[in-house]
């Protein structure tokens, strides 16, 4: 089949289909859920504690991840709370400062994907024990 200009258009549908498949297979989403000055899911007493003078571990990253294999998730649900717990555990602290919270998800249908919460920030230990 040829167009009015004489060029072949038999590859037109294949190109459109290829572009559509590339867009679908390469899709994903990252949502920034906020930037927090102080973030914790622990009980913290800050009345007798100078947060600005405390030792901190910089740029600690905590994640809660579920992998999706075929269409079976490796975990029932991912939560921001688990991502914060992971960061606090890695940083050996109980408070995060200058924290950023993101949710990311991507999936190649019937092959593989991930869904996860990511928390990144500085970790401070306010407790003595």
MOPAC internal coordinates of N, CA, C and O (Angstrom, degrees):
PM7 1SCF
backbone

  N    0.0000 0     0.00 0     0.00 0    0    0    0
  C    1.4416 1     0.00 0     0.00 0    1    0    0
  C    1.5238 1   108.67 1     0.00 0    2    1    0
  O    1.2310 1   120.54 1   -42.87 1    3    2    1
  N    1.3207 1   116.58 1   137.13 1    3    2    1
  C    1.4550 1   121.10 1   179.92 1    5    3    2
  C    1.5109 1   109.17 1  -125.24 1    6    5    3
  O    1.2310 1   121.74 1   -26.36 1    7    6    5
  N    1.3214 1   114.27 1   153.64 1    7    6    5
  C    1.4619 1   119.72 1   177.32 1    9    7    6
  C    1.5200 1   108.91 1   -87.21 1   10    9    7
  O    1.2310 1   120.51 1     1.83 1   11   10    9
  N    1.3264 1   116.63 1  -178.17 1   11   10    9
  C    1.4581 1   120.59 1  -179.69 1   13   11   10
  C    1.5252 1   111.78 1   -61.45 1   14   13   11
  O    1.2310 1   120.74 1   149.53 1   15   14   13
  N    1.3309 1   116.19 1   -30.47 1   15   14   13
  C    1.4645 1   118.98 1  -179.37 1   17   15   14
  C    1.5182 1   111.72 1   -80.66 1   18   17   15
  O    1.2310 1   119.94 1   173.59 1   19   18   17
  N    1.3363 1   117.72 1    -6.41 1   19   18   17
  C    1.4369 1   121.85 1   178.68 1   21   19   18
  C    1.5184 1   113.52 1    95.33 1   22   21   19
  O    1.2310 1   119.81 1   173.81 1   23   22   21
  N    1.3545 1   117.97 1    -6.19 1   23   22   21
  C    1.4683 1   121.39 1  -179.59 1   25   23   22
  C    1.5216 1   109.47 1   -78.67 1   26   25   23
  O    1.2310 1   120.90 1   -30.67 1   27   26   25
  N    1.2966 1   115.88 1   149.33 1   27   26   25
  C    1.4646 1   121.31 1  -179.52 1   29   27   26
  C    1.5263 1   109.77 1   -75.62 1   30   29   27
  O    1.2310 1   119.82 1   -44.92 1   31   30   29
  N    1.3376 1   117.96 1   135.08 1   31   30   29
  C    1.4709 1   122.88 1   178.48 1   33   31   30
  C    1.5095 1   111.86 1  -114.92 1   34   33   31
  O    1.2310 1   119.38 1  -166.71 1   35   34   33
  N    1.3032 1   118.79 1    13.29 1   35   34   33
  C    1.4606 1   120.00 1  -177.96 1   37   35   34
  C    1.5174 1   112.13 1   -68.38 1   38   37   35
  O    1.2310 1   119.72 1   159.92 1   39   38   37
  N    1.3268 1   118.13 1   -20.08 1   39   38   37
  C    1.4601 1   120.80 1   178.53 1   41   39   38
  C    1.5281 1   112.48 1   -90.29 1   42   41   39
  O    1.2310 1   119.88 1   175.55 1   43   42   41
  N    1.3027 1   117.84 1    -4.45 1   43   42   41
  C    1.4675 1   121.70 1  -179.01 1   45   43   42
  C    1.5173 1   113.48 1   -54.90 1   46   45   43
  O    1.2310 1   118.87 1   126.78 1   47   46   45
  N    1.3478 1   119.77 1   -53.22 1   47   46   45
  C    1.4612 1   120.71 1   179.14 1   49   47   46
  C    1.5287 1   112.54 1   -63.35 1   50   49   47
  O    1.2310 1   119.87 1   144.89 1   51   50   49
  N    1.3308 1   117.86 1   -35.11 1   51   50   49
  C    1.4661 1   120.81 1   179.57 1   53   51   50
  C    1.5266 1   110.72 1   -66.32 1   54   53   51
  O    1.2310 1   120.28 1   140.71 1   55   54   53
  N    1.3099 1   117.08 1   -39.29 1   55   54   53
  C    1.4652 1   121.03 1   178.61 1   57   55   54
  C    1.5251 1   110.21 1   -66.07 1   58   57   55
  O    1.2310 1   120.48 1   136.05 1   59   58   57
  N    1.3097 1   116.69 1   -43.95 1   59   58   57
  C    1.4675 1   120.83 1   178.46 1   61   59   58
  C    1.5255 1   110.08 1   -63.07 1   62   61   59
  O    1.2310 1   120.08 1   134.66 1   63   62   61
  N    1.3255 1   117.45 1   -45.34 1   63   62   61
  C    1.4574 1   121.53 1   179.06 1   65   63   62
  C    1.5301 1   110.75 1   -62.40 1   66   65   63
  O    1.2310 1   120.25 1   136.83 1   67   66   65
  N    1.3304 1   117.13 1   -43.17 1   67   66   65
  C    1.4610 1   121.47 1   178.24 1   69   67   66
  C    1.5224 1   112.07 1   -61.90 1   70   69   67
  O    1.2310 1   120.49 1   137.16 1   71   70   69
  N    1.3179 1   116.66 1   -42.84 1   71   70   69
  C    1.4659 1   120.83 1   178.35 1   73   71   70
  C    1.5302 1   110.83 1   -65.27 1   74   73   71
  O    1.2310 1   120.45 1   139.88 1   75   74   73
  N    1.3184 1   116.74 1   -40.12 1   75   74   73
  C    1.4659 1   121.08 1   178.81 1   77   75   74
  C    1.5244 1   111.03 1   -65.02 1   78   77   75
  O    1.2310 1   119.96 1   135.26 1   79   78   77
  N    1.3326 1   117.68 1   -44.74 1   79   78   77
  C    1.4635 1   121.58 1   178.53 1   81   79   78
  C    1.5271 1   111.49 1   -63.50 1   82   81   79
  O    1.2310 1   120.32 1   139.61 1   83   82   81
  N    1.3179 1   116.99 1   -40.39 1   83   82   81
  C    1.4625 1   120.82 1   177.62 1   85   83   82
  C    1.5210 1   110.42 1   -62.02 1   86   85   83
  O    1.2310 1   119.99 1   137.27 1   87   86   85
  N    1.3087 1   117.62 1   -42.73 1   87   86   85
  C    1.4654 1   121.35 1   179.41 1   89   87   86
  C    1.5273 1   111.28 1   -64.99 1   90   89   87
  O    1.2310 1   120.33 1   138.81 1   91   90   89
  N    1.3272 1   116.97 1   -41.19 1   91   90   89
  C    1.4607 1   120.58 1  -179.22 1   93   91   90
  C    1.5230 1   110.89 1   -70.58 1   94   93   91
  O    1.2310 1   120.16 1   133.58 1   95   94   93
  N    1.3183 1   117.30 1   -46.42 1   95   94   93
  C    1.4611 1   120.96 1  -176.75 1   97   95   94
  C    1.5215 1   112.42 1   -71.03 1   98   97   95
  O    1.2310 1   119.85 1   152.15 1   99   98   97
  N    1.2823 1   117.89 1   -27.85 1   99   98   97
  C    1.4547 1   120.72 1  -179.28 1  101   99   98
  C    1.5094 1   113.88 1   -96.24 1  102  101   99
  O    1.2310 1   120.08 1  -164.15 1  103  102  101
  N    1.3086 1   117.45 1    15.85 1  103  102  101
  C    1.4599 1   119.15 1  -175.08 1  105  103  102
  C    1.5164 1   111.66 1   -88.66 1  106  105  103
  O    1.2310 1   121.38 1   -28.17 1  107  106  105
  N    1.2823 1   114.96 1   151.83 1  107  106  105
  C    1.4463 1   123.03 1   177.40 1  109  107  106
  C    1.5130 1   107.90 1  -167.70 1  110  109  107
  O    1.2310 1   121.45 1    -3.20 1  111  110  109
  N    1.3144 1   114.83 1   176.80 1  111  110  109
  C    1.4535 1   118.49 1  -176.88 1  113  111  110
  C    1.5220 1   109.47 1  -148.97 1  114  113  111
  O    1.2310 1   120.59 1   -46.08 1  115  114  113
  N    1.3224 1   116.48 1   133.92 1  115  114  113
  C    1.4597 1   122.17 1   172.26 1  117  115  114
  C    1.5142 1   106.99 1  -126.14 1  118  117  115
  O    1.2310 1   121.15 1   -52.38 1  119  118  117
  N    1.3185 1   115.41 1   127.62 1  119  118  117
  C    1.4559 1   121.23 1  -179.99 1  121  119  118
  C    1.5170 1   108.88 1  -119.57 1  122  121  119
  O    1.2310 1   120.80 1   -54.24 1  123  122  121
  N    1.3266 1   116.07 1   125.76 1  123  122  121
  C    1.4585 1   120.47 1   175.77 1  125  123  122
  C    1.5300 1   107.99 1   -83.15 1  126  125  123
  O    1.2310 1   120.87 1   -61.85 1  127  126  125
  N    1.3217 1   115.95 1   118.15 1  127  126  125
  C    1.4623 1   120.10 1  -178.24 1  129  127  126
  C    1.5180 1   113.16 1   -94.86 1  130  129  127
  O    1.2310 1   120.20 1  -175.12 1  131  130  129
  N    1.3113 1   117.22 1     4.88 1  131  130  129
  C    1.4499 1   119.49 1   171.78 1  133  131  130
  C    1.5075 1   114.44 1   136.67 1  134  133  131
  O    1.2310 1   122.26 1   -18.62 1  135  134  133
  N    1.3264 1   113.28 1   161.38 1  135  134  133
  C    1.4553 1   123.05 1   173.76 1  137  135  134
  C    1.5244 1   106.12 1  -115.90 1  138  137  135
  O    1.2310 1   120.80 1   -53.68 1  139  138  137
  N    1.3303 1   116.08 1   126.32 1  139  138  137
  C    1.4542 1   121.28 1  -172.58 1  141  139  138
  C    1.5267 1   111.20 1  -118.41 1  142  141  139
  O    1.2310 1   120.16 1   -45.28 1  143  142  141
  N    1.3037 1   117.30 1   134.72 1  143  142  141
  C    1.4563 1   121.78 1   176.17 1  145  143  142
  C    1.5177 1   109.72 1   -68.62 1  146  145  143
  O    1.2310 1   120.31 1   133.84 1  147  146  145
  N    1.3275 1   117.01 1   -46.16 1  147  146  145
  C    1.4693 1   122.78 1   177.03 1  149  147  146
  C    1.5207 1   107.61 1  -134.88 1  150  149  147
  O    1.2310 1   120.91 1   -45.17 1  151  150  149
  N    1.3444 1   115.86 1   134.83 1  151  150  149
  C    1.4590 1   120.68 1  -178.05 1  153  151  150
  C    1.5183 1   108.72 1  -142.41 1  154  153  151
  O    1.2310 1   120.57 1   -48.94 1  155  154  153
  N    1.3237 1   116.52 1   131.06 1  155  154  153
  C    1.4610 1   120.90 1   175.65 1  157  155  154
  C    1.5168 1   109.41 1  -160.52 1  158  157  155
  O    1.2310 1   120.98 1   -26.18 1  159  158  157
  N    1.3288 1   115.73 1   153.82 1  159  158  157
  C    1.4597 1   120.10 1   170.60 1  161  159  158
  C    1.5164 1   109.39 1  -119.95 1  162  161  159
  O    1.2310 1   121.05 1  -158.75 1  163  162  161
  N    1.3414 1   115.60 1    21.25 1  163  162  161
  C    1.4559 1   123.37 1   176.78 1  165  163  162
  C    1.5256 1   108.41 1  -110.02 1  166  165  163
  O    1.2310 1   120.99 1   -22.35 1  167  166  165
  N    1.3199 1   115.72 1   157.65 1  167  166  165
  C    1.4590 1   120.77 1   174.42 1  169  167  166
  C    1.5221 1   107.67 1   -75.92 1  170  169  167
  O    1.2310 1   120.60 1   -60.46 1  171  170  169
  N    1.3302 1   116.45 1   119.54 1  171  170  169
  C    1.4630 1   121.22 1  -174.71 1  173  171  170
  C    1.5252 1   108.81 1  -128.08 1  174  173  171
  O    1.2310 1   121.25 1   -49.09 1  175  174  173
  N    1.3342 1   115.22 1   130.91 1  175  174  173
  C    1.4717 1   120.58 1   173.19 1  177  175  174
  C    1.5153 1   108.22 1  -100.30 1  178  177  175
  O    1.2310 1   120.44 1   -68.67 1  179  178  177
  N    1.2840 1   116.77 1   111.33 1  179  178  177
  C    1.4585 1   120.30 1  -177.05 1  181  179  178
  C    1.5262 1   112.99 1  -103.90 1  182  181  179
  O    1.2310 1   119.75 1  -177.72 1  183  182  181
  N    1.3325 1   118.09 1     2.28 1  183  182  181
  C    1.4604 1   120.25 1  -176.59 1  185  183  182
  C    1.5223 1   112.73 1   -65.16 1  186  185  183
  O    1.2310 1   119.50 1   144.95 1  187  186  185
  N    1.3321 1   118.56 1   -35.05 1  187  186  185
  C    1.4572 1   121.18 1  -179.03 1  189  187  186
  C    1.5276 1   111.62 1  -111.06 1  190  189  187
  O    1.2310 1   120.50 1  -152.44 1  191  190  189
  N    1.3087 1   116.65 1    27.56 1  191  190  189
  C    1.4591 1   119.94 1  -175.17 1  193  191  190
  C    1.5195 1   109.70 1  -131.54 1  194  193  191
  O    1.2310 1   120.51 1   -49.35 1  195  194  193
  N    1.3100 1   116.62 1   130.65 1  195  194  193
  C    1.4640 1   122.95 1   179.37 1  197  195  194
  C    1.5394 1   108.47 1   -94.57 1  198  197  195
  O    1.2310 1   120.52 1   -86.73 1  199  198  197
  N    1.3134 1   116.61 1    93.27 1  199  198  197
  C    1.4626 1   122.24 1  -174.53 1  201  199  198
  C    1.5250 1   112.37 1   -61.21 1  202  201  199
  O    1.2310 1   120.24 1   142.80 1  203  202  201
  N    1.3167 1   117.15 1   -37.20 1  203  202  201
  C    1.4614 1   120.23 1  -177.16 1  205  203  202
  C    1.5244 1   112.75 1   -69.23 1  206  205  203
  O    1.2310 1   119.38 1   158.01 1  207  206  205
  N    1.3432 1   118.78 1   -21.99 1  207  206  205
  C    1.4657 1   122.07 1  -178.83 1  209  207  206
  C    1.5284 1   112.94 1   -98.63 1  210  209  207
  O    1.2310 1   119.81 1   178.22 1  211  210  209
  N    1.3041 1   117.96 1    -1.78 1  211  210  209
  C    1.4617 1   121.63 1  -174.95 1  213  211  210
  C    1.5250 1   111.74 1   -75.63 1  214  213  211
  O    1.2310 1   121.33 1   -28.56 1  215  214  213
  N    1.3356 1   115.05 1   151.44 1  215  214  213
  C    1.4647 1   120.31 1   172.25 1  217  215  214
  C    1.5210 1   108.13 1   -69.36 1  218  217  215
  O    1.2310 1   121.22 1   -37.23 1  219  218  217
  N    1.3038 1   115.27 1   142.77 1  219  218  217
  C    1.4656 1   119.26 1  -177.76 1  221  219  218
  C    1.5114 1   110.86 1  -140.56 1  222  221  219
  O    1.2310 1   121.23 1   -27.36 1  223  222  221
  N    1.3159 1   115.26 1   152.64 1  223  222  221
  C    1.4548 1   121.49 1   172.47 1  225  223  222
  C    1.5221 1   106.55 1  -100.65 1  226  225  223
  O    1.2310 1   121.08 1   -58.15 1  227  226  225
  N    1.3099 1   115.54 1   121.85 1  227  226  225
  C    1.4585 1   122.00 1  -173.22 1  229  227  226
  C    1.5360 1   112.66 1   -81.33 1  230  229  227
  O    1.2310 1   121.64 1   -34.11 1  231  230  229
  N    1.3019 1   114.47 1   145.89 1  231  230  229
  C    1.4763 1   123.81 1   171.23 1  233  231  230
  C    1.5268 1   114.15 1    50.86 1  234  233  231
  O    1.2310 1   120.68 1  -130.06 1  235  234  233
  N    1.3130 1   116.30 1    49.94 1  235  234  233
  C    1.4578 1   121.39 1   175.87 1  237  235  234
  C    1.5261 1   108.02 1   -82.53 1  238  237  235
  O    1.2310 1   120.60 1   -44.80 1  239  238  237
  N    1.3330 1   116.47 1   135.20 1  239  238  237
  C    1.4662 1   121.49 1  -178.72 1  241  239  238
  C    1.5244 1   108.87 1  -114.65 1  242  241  239
  O    1.2310 1   121.04 1   -53.26 1  243  242  241
  N    1.3268 1   115.61 1   126.74 1  243  242  241
  C    1.4542 1   121.60 1   174.51 1  245  243  242
  C    1.5149 1   109.47 1  -116.77 1  246  245  243
  O    1.2310 1   120.69 1   -37.56 1  247  246  245
  N    1.3312 1   116.29 1   142.44 1  247  246  245
  C    1.4640 1   120.69 1  -178.16 1  249  247  246
  C    1.5164 1   110.85 1  -136.76 1  250  249  247
  O    1.2310 1   121.50 1   -28.65 1  251  250  249
  N    1.3024 1   114.73 1   151.35 1  251  250  249
  C    1.4597 1   122.52 1   165.84 1  253  251  250
  C    1.5230 1   105.11 1  -128.38 1  254  253  251
  O    1.2310 1   120.62 1   -67.60 1  255  254  253
  N    1.3327 1   116.43 1   112.40 1  255  254  253
  C    1.4668 1   122.28 1  -170.06 1  257  255  254
  C    1.5126 1   111.19 1  -121.42 1  258  257  255
  O    1.2310 1   121.09 1   -40.04 1  259  258  257
  N    1.3174 1   115.52 1   139.96 1  259  258  257
  C    1.4639 1   122.33 1   168.33 1  261  259  258
  C    1.5235 1   107.36 1  -122.92 1  262  261  259
  O    1.2310 1   120.66 1   -50.31 1  263  262  261
  N    1.3061 1   116.35 1   129.69 1  263  262  261
  C    1.4600 1   122.00 1   175.58 1  265  263  262
  C    1.5288 1   107.29 1   -93.58 1  266  265  263
  O    1.2310 1   120.91 1   -34.53 1  267  266  265
  N    1.3207 1   115.87 1   145.47 1  267  266  265
  C    1.4602 1   121.06 1   178.78 1  269  267  266
  C    1.5286 1   106.80 1  -117.44 1  270  269  267
  O    1.2310 1   121.00 1   -68.04 1  271  270  269
  N    1.3209 1   115.70 1   111.96 1  271  270  269
  C    1.4627 1   121.60 1  -179.16 1  273  271  270
  C    1.5202 1   107.35 1  -109.10 1  274  273  271
  O    1.2310 1   120.84 1   -57.02 1  275  274  273
  N    1.3320 1   116.00 1   122.98 1  275  274  273
  C    1.4625 1   123.51 1  -167.59 1  277  275  274
  C    1.5221 1   106.67 1    60.06 1  278  277  275
  O    1.2310 1   119.04 1    78.35 1  279  278  277
  N    1.3007 1   119.43 1  -101.65 1  279  278  277
  C    1.4661 1   121.04 1   171.16 1  281  279  278
  C    1.5189 1   110.52 1  -133.92 1  282  281  279
  O    1.2310 1   120.45 1  -159.76 1  283  282  281
  N    1.3446 1   116.75 1    20.24 1  283  282  281
  C    1.4613 1   121.94 1   179.39 1  285  283  282
  C    1.5357 1   110.58 1  -102.26 1  286  285  283
  O    1.2310 1   119.87 1   -63.30 1  287  286  285
  N    1.3291 1   117.86 1   116.70 1  287  286  285
  C    1.4653 1   119.06 1   176.43 1  289  287  286
  C    1.5326 1   110.69 1   -75.65 1  290  289  287
  O    1.2310 1   120.51 1   -32.96 1  291  290  289
  N    1.3403 1   116.62 1   147.04 1  291  290  289
  C    1.4647 1   121.10 1   179.13 1  293  291  290
  C    1.5196 1   111.87 1   -81.24 1  294  293  291
  O    1.2310 1   120.63 1   173.11 1  295  294  293
  N    1.3053 1   116.41 1    -6.89 1  295  294  293
  C    1.4583 1   122.19 1  -176.96 1  297  295  294
  C    1.5215 1   108.15 1  -150.45 1  298  297  295
  O    1.2310 1   120.56 1   -35.16 1  299  298  297
  N    1.3100 1   116.54 1   144.84 1  299  298  297
  C    1.4594 1   120.47 1  -175.89 1  301  299  298
  C    1.5292 1   112.88 1   -65.29 1  302  301  299
  O    1.2310 1   120.55 1   133.99 1  303  302  301
  N    1.3424 1   116.56 1   -46.01 1  303  302  301
  C    1.4568 1   119.70 1  -174.64 1  305  303  302
  C    1.5173 1   109.83 1  -152.64 1  306  305  303
  O    1.2310 1   119.91 1   -40.52 1  307  306  305
  N    1.3264 1   117.77 1   139.48 1  307  306  305
  C    1.4583 1   121.90 1   173.25 1  309  307  306
  C    1.5218 1   107.91 1  -101.99 1  310  309  307
  O    1.2310 1   120.55 1   -36.62 1  311  310  309
  N    1.3412 1   116.54 1   143.38 1  311  310  309
  C    1.4604 1   119.87 1  -177.10 1  313  311  310
  C    1.5321 1   110.99 1  -133.32 1  314  313  311
  O    1.2310 1   121.21 1   -27.60 1  315  314  313
  N    1.2977 1   115.30 1   152.40 1  315  314  313
  C    1.4528 1   121.35 1   174.86 1  317  315  314
  C    1.5243 1   109.86 1   -64.47 1  318  317  315
  O    1.2310 1   120.14 1   144.09 1  319  318  317
  N    1.3181 1   117.34 1   -35.91 1  319  318  317
  C    1.4636 1   121.87 1   179.88 1  321  319  318
  C    1.5310 1   111.49 1   -58.29 1  322  321  319
  O    1.2310 1   120.24 1   136.60 1  323  322  321
  N    1.3210 1   117.15 1   -43.40 1  323  322  321
  C    1.4692 1   120.90 1   178.64 1  325  323  322
  C    1.5259 1   111.26 1   -66.75 1  326  325  323
  O    1.2310 1   120.09 1   144.45 1  327  326  325
  N    1.3193 1   117.44 1   -35.55 1  327  326  325
  C    1.4628 1   120.77 1   177.94 1  329  327  326
  C    1.5298 1   110.47 1   -67.09 1  330  329  327
  O    1.2310 1   120.16 1   139.19 1  331  330  329
  N    1.3375 1   117.29 1   -40.81 1  331  330  329
  C    1.4704 1   121.21 1   176.65 1  333  331  330
  C    1.5276 1   109.89 1   -65.13 1  334  333  331
  O    1.2310 1   120.04 1   135.71 1  335  334  333
  N    1.3301 1   117.53 1   -44.29 1  335  334  333
  C    1.4721 1   121.04 1   176.73 1  337  335  334
  C    1.5258 1   111.13 1   -57.49 1  338  337  335
  O    1.2310 1   120.21 1   137.38 1  339  338  337
  N    1.3300 1   117.21 1   -42.62 1  339  338  337
  C    1.4530 1   121.57 1  -179.82 1  341  339  338
  C    1.5339 1   110.69 1   -61.92 1  342  341  339
  O    1.2310 1   120.25 1   135.33 1  343  342  341
  N    1.3284 1   117.13 1   -44.67 1  343  342  341
  C    1.4656 1   120.94 1   179.39 1  345  343  342
  C    1.5239 1   111.32 1   -65.03 1  346  345  343
  O    1.2310 1   120.14 1   136.75 1  347  346  345
  N    1.3317 1   117.33 1   -43.25 1  347  346  345
  C    1.4628 1   120.45 1  -179.78 1  349  347  346
  C    1.5284 1   111.03 1   -65.12 1  350  349  347
  O    1.2310 1   120.60 1   143.22 1  351  350  349
  N    1.3208 1   116.46 1   -36.78 1  351  350  349
  C    1.4642 1   120.72 1   178.00 1  353  351  350
  C    1.5303 1   110.53 1   -68.40 1  354  353  351
  O    1.2310 1   119.93 1   136.26 1  355  354  353
  N    1.3150 1   117.75 1   -43.74 1  355  354  353
  C    1.4622 1   121.47 1   179.12 1  357  355  354
  C    1.5339 1   111.48 1   -63.97 1  358  357  355
  O    1.2310 1   120.55 1   144.26 1  359  358  357
  N    1.3196 1   116.56 1   -35.74 1  359  358  357
  C    1.4586 1   121.06 1  -178.39 1  361  359  358
  C    1.5095 1   113.98 1   -92.29 1  362  361  359
  O    1.2310 1   120.25 1   179.89 1  363  362  361
  N    1.3378 1   117.13 1    -0.11 1  363  362  361
  C    1.4667 1   122.80 1  -178.76 1  365  363  362
  C    1.5269 1   111.79 1    51.15 1  366  365  363
  O    1.2310 1   121.42 1  -126.72 1  367  366  365
  N    1.3293 1   114.88 1    53.28 1  367  366  365
  C    1.4592 1   119.62 1  -179.99 1  369  367  366
  C    1.5091 1   111.54 1  -145.05 1  370  369  367
  O    1.2310 1   121.20 1     7.43 1  371  370  369
  N    1.3379 1   115.31 1  -172.57 1  371  370  369
  C    1.4572 1   119.68 1   179.93 1  373  371  370
  C    1.5260 1   113.49 1  -132.62 1  374  373  371
  O    1.2310 1   120.36 1  -178.25 1  375  374  373
  N    1.3412 1   116.91 1     1.75 1  375  374  373
  C    1.4578 1   121.64 1   178.67 1  377  375  374
  C    1.5247 1   108.26 1  -140.90 1  378  377  375
  O    1.2310 1   120.99 1   -39.59 1  379  378  377
  N    1.3202 1   115.72 1   140.41 1  379  378  377
  C    1.4655 1   120.76 1   172.58 1  381  379  378
  C    1.5218 1   108.42 1  -109.66 1  382  381  379
  O    1.2310 1   120.99 1   -37.68 1  383  382  381
  N    1.3293 1   115.71 1   142.32 1  383  382  381
  C    1.4642 1   120.52 1   174.56 1  385  383  382
  C    1.5225 1   108.25 1  -121.62 1  386  385  383
  O    1.2310 1   120.87 1   -25.66 1  387  386  385
  N    1.3060 1   115.93 1   154.34 1  387  386  385
  C    1.4670 1   122.34 1  -179.22 1  389  387  386
  C    1.5250 1   110.90 1    49.36 1  390  389  387
  O    1.2310 1   120.98 1  -129.31 1  391  390  389
  N    1.3146 1   115.73 1    50.69 1  391  390  389
  C    1.4672 1   121.76 1  -174.58 1  393  391  390
  C    1.5335 1   111.47 1   -94.66 1  394  393  391
  O    1.2310 1   121.70 1   -34.61 1  395  394  393
  N    1.3197 1   114.34 1   145.39 1  395  394  393
  C    1.4581 1   122.46 1   175.02 1  397  395  394
  C    1.5234 1   107.68 1  -120.32 1  398  397  395
  O    1.2310 1   120.83 1   -46.33 1  399  398  397
  N    1.3338 1   116.03 1   133.67 1  399  398  397
  C    1.4646 1   121.36 1  -178.80 1  401  399  398
  C    1.5243 1   108.64 1  -117.74 1  402  401  399
  O    1.2310 1   121.28 1   -53.53 1  403  402  401
  N    1.3577 1   115.16 1   126.47 1  403  402  401
  C    1.4659 1   120.55 1   179.74 1  405  403  402
  C    1.5216 1   110.18 1  -132.92 1  406  405  403
  O    1.2310 1   121.40 1   -29.30 1  407  406  405
  N    1.3288 1   114.92 1   150.70 1  407  406  405
  C    1.4573 1   122.09 1   173.10 1  409  407  406
  C    1.5193 1   107.10 1  -119.25 1  410  409  407
  O    1.2310 1   120.51 1   -50.95 1  411  410  409
  N    1.3270 1   116.62 1   129.05 1  411  410  409
  C    1.4564 1   122.23 1  -177.78 1  413  411  410
  C    1.5195 1   109.86 1  -127.87 1  414  413  411
  O    1.2310 1   121.26 1   -40.79 1  415  414  413
  N    1.3299 1   115.19 1   139.21 1  415  414  413
  C    1.4506 1   119.92 1   177.88 1  417  415  414
  C    1.5221 1   109.31 1  -148.53 1  418  417  415
  O    1.2310 1   120.67 1   -43.31 1  419  418  417
  N    1.3259 1   116.33 1   136.69 1  419  418  417
  C    1.4603 1   121.17 1   172.49 1  421  419  418
  C    1.5190 1   108.01 1  -151.09 1  422  421  419
  O    1.2310 1   121.50 1   -23.65 1  423  422  421
  N    1.3203 1   114.73 1   156.35 1  423  422  421
  C    1.4607 1   118.98 1  -174.19 1  425  423  422
  C    1.5197 1   109.99 1  -159.05 1  426  425  423
  O    1.2310 1   120.93 1   -49.54 1  427  426  425
  N    1.3241 1   115.83 1   130.46 1  427  426  425
  C    1.4623 1   121.96 1   170.34 1  429  427  426
  C    1.5246 1   104.63 1  -100.80 1  430  429  427
  O    1.2310 1   119.47 1   -70.37 1  431  430  429
  N    1.3283 1   118.61 1   109.63 1  431  430  429
  C    1.4642 1   121.41 1  -172.63 1  433  431  430
  C    1.5288 1   113.63 1   -48.57 1  434  433  431
  O    1.2310 1   121.83 1   -48.36 1  435  434  433
  N    1.3246 1   114.10 1   131.64 1  435  434  433
  C    1.4603 1   124.66 1   178.34 1  437  435  434
  C    1.5327 1   114.34 1    61.98 1  438  437  435
  O    1.2310 1   120.23 1  -162.97 1  439  438  437
  N    1.3399 1   117.16 1    17.03 1  439  438  437
  C    1.4600 1   119.44 1   177.16 1  441  439  438
  C    1.5248 1   110.11 1  -125.90 1  442  441  439
  O    1.2310 1   120.28 1   105.78 1  443  442  441
  N    1.3406 1   117.07 1   -74.22 1  443  442  441
  C    1.4578 1   120.36 1  -174.26 1  445  443  442
  C    1.5228 1   110.34 1  -162.07 1  446  445  443
  O    1.2310 1   121.08 1   -26.08 1  447  446  445
  N    1.3144 1   115.54 1   153.92 1  447  446  445
  C    1.4500 1   121.48 1   174.39 1  449  447  446
  C    1.5144 1   110.45 1  -168.55 1  450  449  447
  O    1.2310 1   120.75 1    -6.29 1  451  450  449
  N    1.3264 1   116.18 1   173.71 1  451  450  449
  C    1.4692 1   121.48 1   174.75 1  453  451  450
  C    1.5181 1   109.08 1  -138.71 1  454  453  451
  O    1.2310 1   121.91 1   -24.63 1  455  454  453
  N    1.3034 1   113.95 1   155.37 1  455  454  453
  C    1.4479 1   121.71 1   170.16 1  457  455  454
  C    1.5205 1   105.47 1  -137.57 1  458  457  455
  O    1.2310 1   120.31 1   -47.79 1  459  458  457
  N    1.3458 1   117.02 1   132.21 1  459  458  457
  C    1.4625 1   117.97 1  -175.33 1  461  459  458
  C    1.5184 1   112.96 1  -157.48 1  462  461  459
  O    1.2310 1   122.05 1   -25.73 1  463  462  461
  N    1.3346 1   113.69 1   154.27 1  463  462  461
  C    1.4471 1   123.80 1   169.05 1  465  463  462
  C    1.5227 1   106.36 1  -101.57 1  466  465  463
  O    1.2310 1   120.33 1   -42.89 1  467  466  465
  N    1.3223 1   116.98 1   137.11 1  467  466  465
  C    1.4631 1   122.11 1   177.54 1  469  467  466
  C    1.5258 1   107.83 1  -128.62 1  470  469  467
  O    1.2310 1   121.17 1   -51.97 1  471  470  469
  N    1.3450 1   115.36 1   128.03 1  471  470  469
  C    1.4589 1   121.73 1   177.16 1  473  471  470
  C    1.5248 1   107.03 1  -121.76 1  474  473  471
  O    1.2310 1   120.35 1   -53.07 1  475  474  473
  N    1.3285 1   116.94 1   126.93 1  475  474  473
  C    1.4623 1   120.56 1   179.54 1  477  475  474
  C    1.5201 1   109.56 1  -130.93 1  478  477  475
  O    1.2310 1   121.03 1   -44.93 1  479  478  477
  N    1.3169 1   115.63 1   135.07 1  479  478  477
  C    1.4516 1   120.73 1   177.81 1  481  479  478
  C    1.5151 1   111.01 1   175.63 1  482  481  479
  O    1.2310 1   120.82 1     6.85 1  483  482  481
  N    1.3248 1   116.03 1  -173.15 1  483  482  481
  C    1.4568 1   122.22 1   178.30 1  485  483  482
  C    1.5272 1   108.50 1   -88.91 1  486  485  483
  O    1.2310 1   120.55 1   -38.58 1  487  486  485
  N    1.3386 1   116.55 1   141.42 1  487  486  485
  C    1.4628 1   121.20 1  -178.91 1  489  487  486
  C    1.5305 1   109.20 1  -111.39 1  490  489  487
  O    1.2310 1   121.23 1   -46.55 1  491  490  489
  N    1.3382 1   115.26 1   133.45 1  491  490  489
  C    1.4592 1   122.98 1  -179.33 1  493  491  490
  C    1.5098 1   109.21 1  -123.73 1  494  493  491
  O    1.2310 1   120.95 1   -39.31 1  495  494  493
  N    1.3316 1   115.79 1   140.69 1  495  494  493
  C    1.4677 1   120.98 1   176.07 1  497  495  494
  C    1.5231 1   107.84 1  -102.53 1  498  497  495
  O    1.2310 1   120.79 1   -62.62 1  499  498  497
  N    1.3394 1   116.10 1   117.38 1  499  498  497
  C    1.4581 1   120.65 1  -179.94 1  501  499  498
  C    1.5262 1   112.04 1   -99.79 1  502  501  499
  O    1.2310 1   120.40 1   161.19 1  503  502  501
  N    1.3134 1   116.83 1   -18.81 1  503  502  501
  C    1.4775 1   121.33 1  -178.14 1  505  503  502
  C    1.5258 1   109.58 1   -90.78 1  506  505  503
  O    1.2310 1   121.19 1   -29.57 1  507  506  505
  N    1.3146 1   115.33 1   150.43 1  507  506  505
  C    1.4572 1   120.20 1   179.08 1  509  507  506
  C    1.5289 1   112.06 1   -85.48 1  510  509  507
  O    1.2310 1   119.65 1   156.48 1  511  510  509
  N    1.3109 1   118.27 1   -23.52 1  511  510  509
  C    1.4653 1   119.85 1  -175.99 1  513  511  510
  C    1.4944 1   113.39 1   -89.14 1  514  513  511
  O    1.2310 1   120.10 1   180.00 1  515  514  513

